Amino acid sequence: MEIDQDFKKQVYNACLSQMNDRVRNIEIAIEQAENAGADDTKSSAGDKYETTREMMQQEISRNQLQLTEAKKARYHLEQLESTTIEQTIIPGALIQTNQGMFYLTISLGQIHVDGMNVLILSPASPLGQILNGKNKNESFTFNGIEYTINEVY
């Protein structure tokens, strides 16, 4: 398969879709926790009611923190949508190596796009830090594996 800017756009859209799903799922979890806390009526065991309410509040707080982080990651992804790369790898680059395809943006793990596996990694990750600033045709070793950068998009 030929890799080009259209493929890069497909990878970006798959990442954005995954982040939108993550945000939506967290928002649903918050809503469900709020509803569960509101629906819980005071029982004869008052302490049980308070404990349940506190657990629901902790769940809401945890989910709100996750929501903030997910929205922040989505924002960073959106900032890299139209990044044009020449030869040097910077955030927003799609990198083809002898060991596979990488997209340097936010940490999402591996995704499957148009029949190809692409590892979506953050510039702050160990491999992302090594890739950032490298150029086409450079080689490096990571975890005992030799990588050669074949193409940068």
VMD Tcl script that draws the C-alpha trace (Angstrom):
set ca {
  {0.00 0.00 0.00}
  {1.23 3.49 -0.83}
  {1.58 5.78 2.15}
  {0.79 9.44 1.52}
  {-0.93 12.47 3.04}
  {-4.36 10.85 2.48}
  {-3.29 7.88 4.60}
  {-1.94 10.25 7.22}
  {-5.34 11.99 7.27}
  {-7.04 8.60 7.76}
  {-4.74 7.87 10.70}
  {-5.46 11.31 12.18}
  {-9.23 10.81 11.76}
  {-9.04 7.37 13.42}
  {-7.19 8.93 16.38}
  {-9.70 11.78 16.63}
  {-12.61 9.34 16.49}
  {-11.06 7.26 19.27}
  {-10.53 10.37 21.43}
  {-14.11 11.56 20.79}
  {-15.39 8.11 21.83}
  {-13.26 8.24 24.98}
  {-14.63 11.70 25.91}
  {-18.20 10.59 25.21}
  {-17.81 7.40 27.31}
  {-16.41 9.34 30.27}
  {-19.24 11.88 30.04}
  {-21.75 9.01 30.10}
  {-20.02 7.47 33.13}
  {-20.22 10.82 34.96}
  {-23.90 11.17 34.12}
  {-24.63 7.62 35.29}
  {-22.77 8.18 38.57}
  {-24.66 11.44 39.14}
  {-27.97 9.72 38.45}
  {-27.10 6.81 40.73}
  {-26.28 9.22 43.53}
  {-29.50 11.16 43.01}
  {-31.66 8.02 42.78}
  {-30.32 6.50 45.97}
  {-32.93 7.25 48.59}
  {-32.14 7.43 52.26}
  {-32.55 4.03 53.81}
  {-33.09 3.17 57.44}
  {-29.33 2.74 57.67}
  {-28.28 6.37 57.28}
  {-24.57 5.55 57.23}
  {-25.10 3.27 54.22}
  {-26.72 6.15 52.32}
  {-23.85 8.51 53.13}
  {-21.26 5.89 52.19}
  {-22.98 5.29 48.84}
  {-23.18 9.03 48.16}
  {-19.49 9.45 49.00}
  {-18.56 6.55 46.70}
  {-20.60 8.09 43.87}
  {-18.92 11.47 44.46}
  {-15.49 9.84 44.33}
  {-16.46 8.10 41.10}
  {-17.66 11.40 39.61}
  {-14.44 13.16 40.67}
  {-12.28 10.39 39.20}
  {-14.22 10.50 35.93}
  {-14.04 14.31 35.79}
  {-10.26 14.10 36.08}
  {-10.17 11.53 33.27}
  {-12.45 13.75 31.20}
  {-10.14 16.72 31.65}
  {-7.13 14.63 30.58}
  {-9.00 13.17 27.57}
  {-10.11 16.63 26.42}
  {-6.55 17.93 26.82}
  {-5.20 15.03 24.73}
  {-7.87 15.62 22.07}
  {-6.94 19.31 21.97}
  {-3.25 18.43 21.45}
  {-4.23 16.03 18.67}
  {-6.36 18.70 16.98}
  {-3.41 21.12 17.01}
  {-1.41 18.66 14.89}
  {-4.09 17.96 12.29}
  {-2.47 19.76 9.37}
  {1.19 19.46 10.33}
  {3.31 19.29 7.20}
  {6.56 17.42 7.60}
  {9.54 17.68 5.28}
  {12.36 15.44 6.49}
  {12.72 15.96 10.24}
  {10.37 14.19 12.64}
  {8.31 16.52 14.81}
  {4.99 16.02 16.63}
  {2.36 15.32 13.98}
  {4.70 13.20 11.85}
  {3.71 9.84 10.41}
  {6.88 7.76 10.34}
  {7.49 4.65 8.26}
  {10.35 2.50 9.56}
  {11.68 -0.96 8.86}
  {9.93 -1.98 12.12}
  {6.51 -0.52 11.35}
  {4.52 2.66 11.18}
  {4.38 5.30 13.94}
  {2.33 8.47 14.37}
  {3.92 10.94 16.79}
  {1.02 12.75 18.45}
  {-0.71 11.51 21.63}
  {-0.49 8.15 23.32}
  {-3.24 5.85 22.04}
  {-1.44 2.59 21.40}
  {-1.80 0.58 18.23}
  {-4.62 1.21 15.77}
  {-5.52 -0.49 12.51}
  {-6.08 1.81 9.51}
  {-6.73 0.67 5.95}
  {-5.10 -2.71 6.51}
  {-2.06 -1.34 8.32}
  {-1.09 -1.26 11.99}
  {0.07 2.13 13.23}
  {1.48 2.75 16.70}
  {0.17 6.08 18.00}
  {2.70 7.41 20.48}
  {3.40 10.55 22.43}
  {6.54 12.63 21.86}
  {7.07 12.23 25.63}
  {7.20 8.41 25.42}
  {10.66 6.77 25.38}
  {10.41 5.85 21.68}
  {8.77 9.20 20.87}
  {11.68 11.05 22.47}
  {14.13 9.10 20.32}
  {12.14 9.65 17.11}
  {11.56 13.37 17.71}
  {14.17 15.33 15.72}
  {15.41 12.36 13.69}
  {15.52 12.52 9.88}
  {14.62 10.26 7.01}
  {17.21 7.50 6.46}
  {18.57 7.76 10.03}
  {18.95 4.60 12.10}
  {18.83 4.02 15.84}
  {18.50 1.21 18.33}
  {15.68 1.00 20.86}
  {15.30 -1.91 23.31}
  {17.85 -3.86 21.31}
  {15.96 -3.45 18.03}
  {17.49 -1.60 15.07}
  {15.18 0.95 13.43}
  {15.71 2.71 10.11}
  {13.48 5.66 9.22}
  {12.33 5.02 5.65}
  {9.89 7.89 5.20}
  {8.46 10.83 7.11}
  {5.00 12.26 6.26}
}
mol new
graphics top color blue
foreach p $ca { graphics top sphere $p radius 0.5 }
foreach p [lrange $ca 0 end-1] q [lrange $ca 1 end] { graphics top cylinder $p $q radius 0.2 }
display resetview
